[in-house]
Amino acid sequence: LTGDKQETAINIGYSCQLLTDDMVDVFVIDGITKAEVEQQLRKYMDSLRIVNTYHPTNVHKAGTVVQSQTGASSETSAVTANGAQHSSSSGPMVDIQNTSPPSVSVVTFSVNCSNYTDGFEKGEPAGLNDLDENSGVALVINGHSLVHCLTSELESKFLEIASHCKAVICCRVTPLQKAMVVELIKRAKNAVTLAIGDGANDVSMIKAAHIGVGISGQDGMQAVLASDYSIAQFKFLERLLLVHGRWSYYRMCKFLRYFFYKNFAFTLCHFWYAFFCGFSAQTVFDPMFISVYNLFYTSLPVLALGIFEQDVSDKNSVDYPKLYAPGMTNALFN
């Protein structure tokens, strides 16, 4: 979500590799009136179904998706985990030179999720599920069109199209619209959202997301002060998620399971011993041992595990992004 004009936003999308030359199409919604916007939404929904005829590969239901929200300095974005599907489509192609630098890397995750199908009227064929993963589409929408897309009448159609795009770029948007897009994803997709920004105009979006990341830079410290985490450069987001985020989730899961285990191990011994002592409240352990059990014997191992545990190295965490998937599905702590 950016305040830049449409051409600049698309160029930023190519430089960040959110848009690529391999994409089948880039949808552009720039209608002025509500009727024009609705007509464009229906047109692109039909285009997605037509492309499905030529790309019949039944792709598994996907998960991440990046809602590009690039700020004035092109370093603002929002990510949704448990989001949408990869897709492909046809339609008017935006002819823009791909200037992707080789140093920029894009990480994509996959996770099973449910579809949001309210965008289709009853009786319409829901043919957007069988799309080729290698030929996605992108959506570009400006601020005055987004005003109409966020209304109750059109938000379901807008969300349906956006959910089948690899990238969504919103240009010429206000800080309030940034927050409204995040709220829409949270409400409709039941997704865990992350917003990242570097300026004062990103504060509302950062606060609206589940996780806010601020970038400290020339635009001041407003975004950093409103965020949960702070980084110096946008490229550090990859390490924040794949390394520190995954380690934190893994440590917390093992810490809680270890905590439950040590308490159950202690109390169940007394529970079973009660059957042999006639429920006389006699303890099986020495009173001194009971006093220091949590203080010395079990507290330090649990804390050490929760602070220092690393199942794989930071290098392997970055090299193998699939290691991040268990956290998206909440597989380790259930």
matplotlib code that plots the C-alpha trace (Angstrom):
import matplotlib.pyplot as plt

x = [0.0, 1.7, 1.0, 3.0, 1.4, 0.4, 3.4, 5.9, 4.1, 4.3, 8.0, 8.6, 6.7, 9.0, 12.1, 10.9, 10.0, 6.4, 5.7, 7.6, 7.6, 6.4, 3.0, 0.1, -1.4, -1.5, -5.0, -5.4, -8.5, -8.7, -12.4, -13.7, -17.3, -18.7, -20.3, -17.0, -15.2, -17.8, -17.6, -13.9, -14.2, -16.6, -14.4, -11.4, -13.3, -14.4, -10.8, -9.7, -12.2, -11.2, -7.5, -8.5, -9.6, -6.1, -4.3, -6.2, -3.5, -5.2, -2.9, -3.1, -4.7, -2.0, -1.2, 0.8, 0.3, 1.9, -0.2, 2.4, 2.1, 5.1, 5.4, 6.7, 10.3, 9.1, 9.6, 6.1, 4.3, 1.8, 1.9, -0.9, -0.2, -3.1, -4.1, -4.9, -4.1, -1.7, -3.5, -3.3, -5.4, -5.6, -6.5, -4.9, -1.2, 0.7, 3.9, 6.6, 10.3, 11.3, 14.2, 14.5, 17.9, 19.5, 20.1, 16.4, 15.0, 11.3, 10.2, 6.8, 5.1, 2.3, -0.3, -3.8, -6.5, -10.2, -11.5, -13.5, -16.2, -18.7, -17.6, -19.5, -23.2, -25.3, -25.2, -21.9, -19.2, -16.4, -13.6, -10.8, -9.4, -7.6, -4.9, -1.3, 1.1, 3.9, 1.8, 0.2, -1.5, -1.2, -3.6, -3.0, -5.6, -5.6, -7.0, -10.2, -11.1, -10.2, -12.8, -15.6, -14.0, -14.0, -17.8, -20.0, -21.4, -18.0, -15.5, -16.3, -15.6, -12.5, -11.3, -12.0, -9.8, -7.1, -7.0, -6.1, -3.3, 0.3, 0.7, -1.7, -0.4, -2.5, -1.3, -2.4, -4.0, -4.5, -3.3, -6.9, -7.3, -4.1, -5.6, -9.0, -7.3, -5.6, -8.8, -10.6, -8.0, -8.2, -12.0, -12.7, -9.8, -9.3, -5.6, -2.6, -1.4, 2.0, 2.4, 5.7, 6.3, 8.8, 6.8, 4.1, 1.5, 2.0, 1.2, -2.5, -1.7, 0.9, -1.5, -4.3, -2.2, -1.5, 2.2, 3.7, 7.3, 8.8, 11.8, 14.0, 15.1, 14.9, 11.1, 11.3, 10.6, 6.8, 6.5, 9.1, 7.4, 4.0, 5.4, 6.1, 9.5, 12.0, 14.5, 17.0, 16.4, 13.6, 15.8, 16.1, 12.5, 13.4, 15.7, 13.2, 10.6, 12.5, 15.1, 14.1, 10.3, 10.6, 13.0, 10.7, 7.7, 9.8, 11.2, 7.8, 6.2, 9.0, 9.0, 5.3, 5.3, 8.3, 6.6, 3.5, 5.6, 7.5, 4.4, 2.4, 5.4, 5.5, 1.8, 0.9, 3.4, 1.5, -1.8, -0.8, 0.9, -2.4, -3.9, -1.1, -1.1, -4.8, -5.3, -3.6, -2.0, 1.4, 3.9, 6.1, 9.0, 11.1, 9.7, 13.0, 12.9, 9.4, 10.5, 13.3, 11.7, 10.6, 13.2, 16.4, 15.7, 13.3, 13.3, 16.8, 16.5, 13.1, 14.4, 17.5, 15.4, 13.1, 16.0, 18.7, 17.1, 17.9, 16.7, 18.6, 21.1, 20.2, 21.7, 19.6, 16.5, 17.1, 18.1, 15.0, 11.9, 9.7, 10.9, 8.6, 5.5, 4.7, 4.3, 1.8, -0.3, 0.3, 1.5, 3.9, 1.6, -1.9]
y = [0.0, 3.1, 6.8, 6.7, 6.9, 3.8, 3.6, 4.0, 1.4, -1.1, -0.5, -1.0, -4.3, -5.5, -4.4, -6.3, -9.3, -9.1, -8.8, -10.9, -11.4, -14.9, -13.8, -14.3, -10.9, -7.9, -6.7, -3.0, -1.5, 2.2, 2.9, 6.3, 5.4, 2.5, 1.0, 1.1, -0.6, -3.3, -3.9, -4.3, -6.7, -8.9, -8.7, -10.0, -12.7, -14.0, -13.7, -16.0, -18.6, -18.4, -18.9, -22.0, -23.6, -23.2, -24.0, -27.0, -28.1, -28.7, -26.9, -27.6, -24.8, -22.4, -20.2, -16.9, -14.2, -10.9, -7.9, -5.4, -2.2, -0.2, 3.2, 6.4, 5.0, 1.7, -0.2, -0.9, -4.2, -6.4, -10.2, -12.6, -16.1, -18.5, -16.2, -16.9, -19.1, -18.9, -18.2, -17.3, -15.2, -13.3, -9.8, -6.5, -6.8, -3.9, -3.5, -2.6, -3.4, -5.9, -4.4, -7.0, -6.8, -10.3, -9.5, -9.5, -12.8, -13.7, -16.5, -18.2, -20.5, -23.0, -24.1, -25.6, -23.0, -22.5, -20.4, -17.3, -17.8, -15.1, -13.1, -15.5, -15.1, -18.2, -20.5, -19.2, -21.8, -21.5, -22.2, -20.3, -23.3, -25.1, -22.7, -23.1, -22.3, -21.3, -18.6, -16.3, -13.0, -9.7, -7.0, -3.2, -0.9, 2.9, 4.7, 6.1, 2.6, 1.0, 3.3, 1.5, -2.0, -1.7, -1.1, -4.0, -4.5, -5.0, -6.1, -9.8, -9.6, -7.6, -10.1, -13.1, -11.7, -10.5, -14.0, -15.6, -13.2, -13.6, -10.0, -7.1, -3.5, -0.6, 2.8, 6.3, 5.1, 6.9, 5.7, 4.8, 2.7, 0.8, -0.1, -1.0, -3.5, -5.2, -5.3, -6.8, -9.6, -10.3, -10.4, -12.3, -14.7, -15.3, -14.8, -13.8, -10.6, -8.8, -5.2, -3.4, 0.2, 3.0, 6.2, 8.0, 7.2, 3.5, 3.7, 2.9, -0.2, -1.4, -1.1, -2.8, -5.9, -8.8, -8.2, -4.8, -4.3, -0.8, 0.2, 2.9, 5.3, 8.8, 9.1, 9.3, 6.8, 6.9, 3.5, 2.0, 3.4, 1.9, -1.5, -4.7, -5.3, -2.9, -3.5, -1.3, -2.4, -4.2, -7.1, -8.1, -9.1, -12.5, -13.3, -12.0, -14.4, -17.5, -17.5, -15.6, -16.0, -19.8, -20.2, -18.3, -20.4, -23.7, -22.6, -21.6, -24.9, -27.0, -24.7, -25.2, -28.9, -29.3, -27.1, -29.3, -32.5, -31.6, -30.6, -33.7, -36.0, -34.5, -34.5, -37.9, -39.6, -38.4, -39.3, -42.9, -43.1, -42.1, -45.6, -47.3, -45.1, -45.2, -41.6, -40.4, -37.4, -38.9, -37.6, -39.9, -37.4, -35.8, -32.4, -30.7, -32.1, -30.9, -27.4, -27.1, -29.1, -26.1, -23.8, -25.7, -29.1, -28.1, -24.3, -23.9, -26.7, -25.3, -21.8, -22.8, -24.8, -21.8, -19.4, -21.2, -24.1, -24.3, -27.3, -26.2, -23.5, -20.0, -20.8, -23.8, -21.9, -19.4, -22.0, -24.2, -22.0, -25.0, -25.3, -22.3, -24.2, -25.9, -22.6, -21.5, -24.6, -24.5, -28.1, -28.1, -26.5, -27.9]
z = [0.0, -1.2, -1.7, -4.9, -8.3, -10.2, -12.5, -9.7, -7.6, -10.4, -10.9, -7.2, -7.5, -10.2, -8.3, -5.2, -7.4, -6.3, -10.0, -12.6, -16.3, -15.8, -14.6, -17.0, -16.3, -14.1, -13.3, -13.0, -11.3, -11.8, -12.1, -10.8, -10.1, -8.1, -11.3, -13.2, -10.3, -10.1, -13.8, -13.7, -10.7, -12.7, -15.8, -13.9, -12.1, -15.5, -16.8, -13.9, -14.9, -18.6, -17.8, -15.7, -19.0, -20.4, -17.2, -15.8, -13.3, -10.0, -7.6, -3.8, -1.8, -1.0, 1.9, 2.2, 0.4, 0.3, 0.2, -1.0, 1.0, 0.0, 1.6, 0.2, 0.5, -1.0, 2.3, 3.6, 3.2, 4.9, 4.9, 5.6, 6.8, 6.0, 3.2, -0.4, -3.4, -6.3, -9.5, -13.1, -15.4, -18.7, -19.6, -20.4, -19.7, -18.2, -20.3, -17.8, -17.8, -15.2, -13.3, -10.5, -8.8, -8.3, -4.6, -3.8, -2.7, -2.3, 0.0, -0.6, 1.9, 1.4, 3.9, 3.6, 4.0, 3.3, 0.4, 0.7, -1.9, -1.0, -4.0, -6.4, -6.8, -6.2, -9.2, -10.6, -11.2, -8.7, -11.2, -9.5, -7.6, -10.4, -11.4, -12.5, -9.7, -12.1, -13.9, -11.3, -11.6, -9.7, -8.9, -8.9, -7.6, -6.8, -3.9, -5.4, -6.7, -3.3, -1.6, -3.6, -3.1, 0.6, 0.7, 1.9, -1.6, -3.4, -0.7, -1.2, -4.9, -4.3, -1.7, -4.0, -6.8, -4.4, -2.8, -6.1, -6.9, -6.0, -5.2, -4.6, -4.9, -3.7, -4.8, -3.9, -0.7, 2.6, 6.0, 6.9, 3.8, 4.7, 8.0, 6.4, 4.0, 6.9, 8.9, 5.8, 5.6, 9.3, 9.3, 6.1, 5.8, 9.6, 8.9, 11.0, 9.5, 9.6, 8.6, 8.0, 7.5, 7.9, 8.1, 10.1, 7.4, 8.2, 11.9, 11.6, 9.4, 11.8, 14.8, 12.8, 12.1, 14.5, 14.3, 13.5, 12.3, 12.0, 9.9, 11.4, 8.8, 7.4, 7.8, 11.6, 14.4, 14.5, 12.8, 15.1, 18.3, 17.2, 16.2, 18.0, 16.4, 14.8, 12.1, 10.3, 6.7, 4.9, 3.9, 7.6, 7.6, 6.1, 9.0, 11.5, 10.3, 9.2, 12.0, 15.1, 14.5, 14.0, 16.9, 19.2, 18.2, 18.6, 22.0, 23.3, 22.3, 23.9, 27.0, 27.6, 27.0, 29.3, 31.9, 31.8, 31.9, 35.0, 36.9, 35.9, 36.7, 40.3, 41.0, 39.4, 41.7, 44.7, 43.0, 42.5, 45.9, 47.6, 46.7, 48.6, 51.7, 52.3, 51.2, 54.4, 52.7, 53.3, 50.7, 48.7, 48.6, 51.4, 52.4, 51.5, 48.0, 47.5, 48.6, 46.1, 43.2, 41.2, 42.6, 41.7, 40.0, 37.2, 36.8, 35.2, 32.6, 31.5, 31.3, 29.4, 26.9, 26.3, 25.8, 24.0, 22.1, 18.4, 16.4, 13.3, 12.6, 11.4, 8.0, 7.5, 8.7, 5.8, 3.2, 3.9, 4.2, 4.5, 8.1, 8.8, 7.8, 11.1, 12.8, 10.2, 10.8, 14.6, 14.3, 17.3, 19.9, 19.6]

ax = plt.figure().add_subplot(projection="3d")
ax.plot(x, y, z, "-o")
ax.set_aspect("equal")
plt.show()
